[in-house]
Amino acid sequence: MSQLTSLTLKAALDGLEAKTFSSAELTQAHVDAVEAARALNAYVLETPEQALAMAKASDARRARGEAGRLDGAPLGIKDLFCTEGVRSTAGSKILGDFKPTYESTVTANLWRDGAVMLGKLNMDEFAMGSSNETSAFGPVVNPWRTNGGNAQLTPGGSSGGSAAAVAAELCLGATATDTGGSIRQPAAFTGTVGIKPTYGRCSRWGIVAFASSLDQAGPIARTVEDAAILLTSMAGHDPKDSTSLPVETPDFAAFVGKSVKGLRVGVPREYRVDGMPAEIDAIWEQGIAWLKEAGCEIVEVSLPHTKYALPAYYIVAPAEASSNLARYDGMRYGLRVDGANLTETYENSRAAGFGAEVKRRILIGTYVLSAGYYDAYYLKALKVRRRIADDFDQAFQKVDALLTPTAPSAAFSLGEKSDDPLAMYLNDIFTVTVNLAGLPGISVPAGTDASGLPLGLQLIGRALDEGTVFSLAGALEKAADFRAKPAKWW
């Protein structure tokens, strides 16, 4: 039944509807695939008994004619989402064996629609990282390898487990989160599709917080249509999240395949950065040509404050993280390392529980929020963020969407940049602006580089206009006809 794992989500749902196979069979095939792929380290917790029980319940619902939108589809859940009674660690030692007594809204929506949980997926600790090397459970290994090479590559981060599991056919789709590119960059590195929706489209309730004004949940899937199907289930207004938008959730899949003739697509000149590999530039030009062929008008636009996006992001995000992570003190839950007094217990617990990158960002955040530096750094970063959002507003008066590369390179080797935080942070150069402005952005696989590794293109849309983004992404996907898969070595 291994061919069941290679189905798209849409094909699997159609097969379940046609009774070609049962959810129990589909889920068992995925459980077996997950067990056989432990070398990838994509899952930090497998839940096979729970998955098979959920599949059995799904088959019973389908037999009664009560199947939901995702009924019987086995998914992977990023370990940032709290799952009731199932260990949720955010990839950190400090949460220890924490088992939430509640379910995140996004995962509750998936279970409401009948999805099946295969387990919890590996990630950078507290979603802080671009390579999945900061996880307390060790790095995820990208299922892709260079032509003829066997070096272990990063799947990107922080949603590296989600991207690797989808690319290696260890789930039909996965939940992920994106604070500065953590859905789109891993999707680009693994030849998958990942969308970060508009800020507020998906509830943040029950997702472990990193930077609350930037965090947004979204799916990683194998096709644009699959991503649209998943987002329709994940999204929705939630009164438990004050930033959740009280808007209707459209059927996003209905936009995939729609004509894009007459749409104006902007190409931001500031994204042509010095030292960008020729292959990235070439795939971008190819994307422009594909959209022209599909009937789009290409317009050059300017986003003048782009060069300040990374510095602003690496002030705002750590500032919010230092505030959010103050709750991990060894008192109520998670790791506790006793000391001679209360302060020492705090110090010992945090020293043992947080990894180096998380400590680095907490210290940066604490510094920029401290007296004397708050105005110089944090307030200035907020003003820059406003300017970046204004740039997009002005661009969207002329165009319907923007086309850019997703990442400045293909996947790199594990360990290659882990000693150089600045080189690692530059991976987010094309993605962070979208989070700072709260806009939707999708990464679509568009081709491979000279060594056979996938490259992605990013489409950015107006706030709450995921529909246009999905239509354009579908056109790109059709033109690219990306069918490459990683050769199985695990």
N, C-alpha and C positions, 0 to 999 in steps of 0.2 A: 504493500500500500504506500510505498515511499513516494510514488508519483502524486499522491494527494497533497504532499507538502509543497509541491511546485506550482499549485494552482494560485491564481490571483484570488483575492478576497471575493470579488464579484463572481468569478467562476465557481468558487466553493459554495457561496450562498445559492447560486443557481442549481448546483448539483444536489445540495441539501433539499431544495424546494422540489426538484424532480425525483427525489428519493433514489438517486443514483448510488448514494452512500449515506451513512448515518453520521450524526455528530460524534457518536462514540468511536466510529472507525476513523473519522477525520482527526479527532483529538488524540487517539492512540498513536496514529502515524506521527503526529507532532511530538508527543511525549517521547517516542522512540528516537526521533531525530534530535531532540534536546539532549537526551542521555548520551547519544553517540558523538555529540559536538562539544563536550565539556572542555576540550582543548582551546576553544575560543573564549571561554570564561565570560560568555554573554549573560548567563543567568547567575544571580547570586543566591537565589532560592527557587527550587523547582517545587511545584505543587501538583504532582500527577494525580493523587487521589481526589483532590478537590476538583481538578479539571475533568476527570472522568465522571465524577458525580454531577457536575454542572452539565456535561454533555448528555448524560442519561436523562436529566430533567428536561433538557432542550428537546431531545427526541420525543419525549412524552408530550410536550407542549405542541410540537409540530404535528404529532398524530391526532391531537385534539383540534387542530386548525387554529392554534393560538400563537403561532410563531411571530416573534418580534423581528425588527429590522436587521439585527445581527445574529439571529438565533442559531446557535451551534458553532459559531466561528471562534477558533482558538486564537487568543491574543496574548502578547507579552506586555507586562506593566512595568514601567520605569520605577525604580525603587524610591522615587521621590513622592510617589502617590501613596497615601495612607490606605491600607487595605485591612478591613476589620478582622482581627484575630490572626492576621498573617504578618510576620515580621517585616517591618519597614525601617530601613536604616539610613536612607539618603547617602549610601556609600561611605558612611563614617563609623568609626569605632565608638564615638561618643553616645550614639543612640543604643548601642549594645543590642540586646535582644528585644527591643521595643515592639510590642504588638498593640497596635491602635485598637481602641474600643469603638471606632467609628470608621466610616467609609468616605473617601474623598468624593466630592460631587461628580467629577468626571468619570471615575470608575463605577460609581453607583448608576450613572446614566448608561454605561455600557452593559452592566448586568441587567438593568431594566429592559434593554433591547435584546437580551438573550445571549450575549457574548460569554465565552469560556476563558478562564484565567489559567494560563500554563505556568506562570511563576513571575518572580520579580527580576527585573533586568538591571545589570551592572551599569554604573554611571560614575562620573567624576564626583568626588566628595562634595556634598551640598551643591552640586551642579557647577562647581568652580573648576573649570578646565576646558581645554580644547582638544584633548587627546585621550581621555579616559585613563590617564596614568595616575591621577590623584586618588583613585578609589582605594578604600581600605581593603578591598577584596582583590587588589591587583588589577593590572590593565586588561581590557578586552583586546582580543586580537582580531584584526580585520580579516574576513574570509578571503579578500582579494590579495593576490601577490603579483609582483612584477613579472613580466615575461621571463621565464627561465630562472627567476630568483626565488629564494626561500626566506628572505629576511621578513621578520614579523613587522607588520605595518599597523599604524593606529587606525581605528575606525572613525576618528574624530570624537569630539565631546561637546557637551557633557553627556549627551544621549547616545554614547557609543554602544552600549549593550542593545538598545532598541534598534539602531541602524544595522549592527552586525547580525542580530537575530533575524531581521527581515531579509537581509541580503543572503544569509545562509539557509533560508527557508526553515527557520526554527519557530515561526509563528506566521499567521496570515497578515498581521499588522501589529503595531505597537504604539503605546502611549509614549509621549516624550514631552519635554518642556524646553523653552527657548527664552533665555534671558539676554543673550547677546549674539545668538547664532547657533544655539545648542541643538536645534532640530535640523536647520538647513545645512550647516557645515558637515555633520556626520552623514546626512543623506547624500551630499555631493561626494564624499569620500567612499561611499559604499554602493553607488549606482542605484540608489533608492529615491523615492519621492518624499519630501517632508514639507509640511506647511506650518508656519507660525501664523495663527489667525490674528485678527485685530485684538488689541488689548481690551479685555473685558468680554470677549466673545465666549470664552470658556471660563468657568468658575475656578478660582484659585483655592477654594475652601478644601482643606484636607490635603493640600500639596505642601510639602515642607518648604518654607519660605527661604529664598536667597535674597533677591532684591525686589521688594513687593511692587514697585511701580514699573518694573520691566518684565517680570516673570509672566509667561503665558504658556498654557498647555496646547498641544497639537499632536497630530498623528504622524508616524512614519510608515509608509506602505510601499508596495511594489509598483503601483501605477497611480496616475493622477485620479482616475475614477475611484480606486480603493481609498485614497486619502480623503476624497470628497465624501464617500459613504461613512467613513469613520468620524470625520469632523461633524457631520450632521448629527450623529449620536452623542458625541462628546460635548457639543456646544449647548447653550441654553441659559436663560436668566436664572440666577440663584440668589434669593434674598439673603443667604448666609454670607455672601461676599459683597461688600459695599461697592466694589469696583466692577461688579458684573453688570453688563449693559441690558436694560429691559427691552430687548428687541426680539422679534421673531427669528427663528432659525430656518432659513430656506433649505430646500432639498438641494444641497450643493452638487450632487451628481448630475442633476438636470442641466447644469451649465457646461459640463464636459462634452465636447463634440459640437457645441454651438459655433456658428460661423463667427470669425473675428474680423471679417471684411469691414474696412472703414475705421477700425479702432486705431487710435494714435498711440504709439509706443515710444517713450522717451529713452534716450541713451545718455546718461549723465557723464559729462566730459571729465569730471573730477575723479571718476573711478578708473581712469587710465593712469595707474600709478607707476612711478619709476621702478624699474627692475622686475616688472611683472613678466612671468615666463611667456615666451612667444605662443606656446600652446594654449594658454588661457585667453590671450588676445584673439587667437585664431578661432577658438570655439565660440567666443563672443560674436565675432564677425559672422560666423556661420549661423548663429542664432538670429542675428539681425536679418540675414538673407532669408532664412526660413519664414520669419514673420512677414517679411515683404511679400514672399511668394503666396502666403496665406491671405494677402489683401490688406495687411496693416500698413499704416503710414509711419515711417520712422522719423523722429524729430530729435535733434540734439538739444539737451537741456542742461542747465547748470544748477548744481547743489553746492553753492560756494562754501558752506561751513563744514563740508565733509571732513576736511583735514583735522578738524577739532573733535570729531566724533569719538575716536578711541580714547584720547585723554579725558574727555568729559565722562564717557562710560566708566572708565577705570577710577573715577572719583565717586560718581553717583552709586554705582553698584556696590563697591566695598563699604561705602557709608551706610547704605541700607542693610548690608549683610552684618556689619558690626552691631547694628541695633537688633536685627532679627535673631542673631546667634547668641545674644546675651542670655537667652533663656536656658542655654545648655550649661548648667552649673553643677551637675551631679547631685541635685537635691531630690527632684520629683521622679525622674525616670532616667534610664540609660546608665552609662558608666559613672561610677563614683569611686574616686581614689581618696581615701581619708587622709587628713592632715592633722596637725596639732591644734588648729583652730579653723573657724569657718573660712577665712580668707585663703588659708593654705589648702583647704579641701577644694575650693573653687579652682585655685591655681593648678593643683595636682590633677584634678579631673580634666581640665581643659588641655593641659600639657600632654596628657596621655591620650586624650580622645580626639583632638583635632590634628589633622595632617599639616604638612609644611605650607602648602598653597593656601589652605583655609586660614591658617595663622597669619600668613603674609597679608591676605586681604582684610582680615579683622584689624590688623595693625594699621594698614593704610586707611581704612574706614574710620578708625578711632582718631587717627591723626587729623584727617581732613575735617572732622566734626568738632575738634577740640577748640577751646577758647583761643582766639588769636589767629586761627587758621580757617575757621568756618567761613568767613567772608571771602578770604583770599582764594579758597579752593572750592568749597561746596556750593556756595551761592553763585559763584562765577560759572561753575559747571551747569547749574540749573538754567542760567541765562543762555548759555551756549545751546543747551538742549532745546530751549524754546526757539532759538534761531534755526536749528536743524529742522524742527517741525515746520517752521515758516517756509523754509526752502522747499520742502515737499508740497506744502499747500500751493505755493506759486507754480511749481512744476505741474501739479495736477489741474491747474487752470488751462494748461495747454495740451496735456496728454491724459490718456486713460490708465496707463500703467508704465512701469519702468523695467528695462531689461539690463541686468548686470551679470558678471560672473558671481558664483556663490562663494568661492574661496580662492585665495591667491595661488594655490598649488593643488596638486593631487595629494593623496595620502602619503605621509612621510613615515619613516621607520620609528618604531617605539624607541624612546631614549634619545632620539635625534635632537629634540629641542627642549627636553625636560630640565636641562640645566640653565636655560636661558628664558626667563619669564617673558621678556619683551618680544623675543622671536615667536613665542607661543601666543602672546596677546595679539600679534599682527595677523593671526589666522582669522580674526573676527573683523577685519578691516571693511569688508563689504556687507556685513550683516548687522553690526551694532546700530547703525543709523535707523534701521527699521524698528528696533525695540525702543530707541530713544523717542521716536515719533509715534509709537503705538500702532503701526500700520501692519497689514497682512503681507507676508512674503513667502514664496514657495520656491523650493529647489527641485529642478527636474534634471535627470541624467541626460546629457546631450552628446556624449561621445567618450573616447578614451585617449589617453596621452600616448606618447611613443613607447612607453613600457607597459601599455595595456591596462592602465588604471583609470577608473571612471572620473569624468569631470562633469560638474553641474552648472546649470545656468539658473539665475534667480530672477523671478518676476515680483515686482512690488506694486501693490495696488492702493487705492484710496481706502480710508478707514471704512470698515463694514462692506467693502466691495469685493469680497472673496469670490463672488460669482464671475466677475470679469477676469480675475486672476486664474480661476479654474479653466475658463474658456481658452485663455491664451496658453496656459500650461498644457492643455489638451492638444492644442495646435502644435506647440513645440514638440511634445512627446510623439505625435504622429509623424512629424517631419524627421525627427532624429531617429525614430525606429530603433531605439536602443535595446538590443536583445542580449548583450554580453552578460555572462554570469561568471562568478568566480569558479575556477576549477577546484573541485573538492579535494582537499589535502588533509582535512581534519578527521 
